[in-house]
Amino acid sequence: MVSGSGICSKRVVVDARHHMLGRLASIVAKELLNGQKVVIVRCEEICLSGGLVRQKMKYMRFLRKRMNTKPSHGPIHFRAPSKIFWRTVRGFVNR
């Protein structure tokens, strides 16, 4: 469906199972920039490239980052798979 402004109003539902995190995030970001509404299901089954140990070390390094003066004001580290994917997509979208 195309509305009067030329933007599609239908939602696109994407199954994230067995997709690579960055590749799927770039596709979703492109759709969002085009004005499409996107819903992602099964974010917990997204694949990450590289070995398990390397990915775990990388994630633990990410969790150690915090603000020195008041850690509660520092960067918020999301643990839910859907929020991790949301943050990845946010990095692909222009401000």
C-alpha positions as MATLAB code, in Angstrom:
seq = 'MVSGSGICSKRVVVDARHHMLGRLASIVAKELLNGQKVVIVRCEEICLSGGLVRQKMKYMRFLRKRMNTKPSHGPIHFRAPSKIFWRTVRGFVNR';
ca = [
       0.000    0.000    0.000;
       1.289    3.402   -0.905;
      -0.096    6.418    0.906;
      -0.412    9.897   -0.547;
       3.157   10.773    0.372;
       4.554    7.742   -1.474;
       5.664    5.925    1.667;
       4.592    2.317    2.154;
       2.459    1.813    5.236;
       2.604   -1.993    5.405;
       4.910   -3.640    7.893;
       7.645   -5.974    6.762;
       8.129   -8.987    9.043;
      11.613  -10.521    8.911;
      12.584  -13.846   10.453;
      16.111  -13.357   11.804;
      16.853  -17.064   12.233;
      20.271  -18.066   10.802;
      21.029  -14.568    9.438;
      24.297  -12.751   10.095;
      23.928   -9.815   12.496;
      25.596   -7.080   10.446;
      24.181   -8.102    7.093;
      20.624   -8.248    8.385;
      21.071   -4.960   10.251;
      22.219   -3.188    7.088;
      19.211   -4.466    5.124;
      16.799   -3.442    7.882;
      18.431   -0.007    8.155;
      18.016    0.519    4.417;
      14.313   -0.338    4.659;
      13.894    2.032    7.611;
      15.579    4.851    5.700;
      13.122    4.242    2.853;
      10.240    4.786    5.283;
       9.223    1.148    5.663;
       8.080   -0.251    9.014;
      10.051   -3.388    9.892;
       9.364   -6.052   12.531;
      12.089   -8.586   13.380;
      11.205  -11.932   14.956;
      13.499  -14.544   16.557;
      16.423  -12.201   17.259;
      17.829  -14.743   19.717;
      18.771  -17.016   16.788;
      20.909  -14.484   14.886;
      24.368  -15.784   13.947;
      27.643  -14.040   14.692;
      30.734  -14.603   12.592;
      33.937  -15.832   14.178;
      34.605  -18.281   16.948;
      32.601  -18.516   20.149;
      35.551  -17.668   22.418;
      36.451  -14.579   20.383;
      32.865  -13.324   20.376;
      32.560  -13.900   24.112;
      35.780  -11.967   24.803;
      34.610   -9.127   22.561;
      31.270   -8.931   24.388;
      32.953   -8.984   27.813;
      35.215   -6.104   26.706;
      32.093   -4.208   25.678;
      30.501   -4.809   29.103;
      33.572   -3.438   30.918;
      33.200    0.005   29.317;
      31.716    2.455   31.788;
      31.877    6.021   32.989;
      34.533    6.602   35.661;
      32.805    9.330   37.660;
      29.327    7.786   37.869;
      28.932    4.340   36.277;
      25.129    4.521   36.400;
      25.311    7.412   33.918;
      27.692    5.555   31.645;
      26.847    3.585   28.520;
      23.888    1.268   28.913;
      24.734   -2.294   27.930;
      21.713   -4.160   26.652;
      21.658   -7.902   27.243;
      18.478   -8.866   25.381;
      19.090  -10.130   21.819;
      16.411   -7.817   20.427;
      18.051   -4.771   22.012;
      21.517   -5.796   20.787;
      20.083   -6.007   17.265;
      18.298   -2.660   17.757;
      21.579   -1.000   18.726;
      23.333   -2.502   15.697;
      20.644   -1.144   13.372;
      20.880    2.241   15.081;
      24.546    2.378   14.095;
      23.622    1.974   10.419;
      20.971    4.726   10.387;
      22.009    8.349    9.896;
      21.066   10.858   12.540;
];
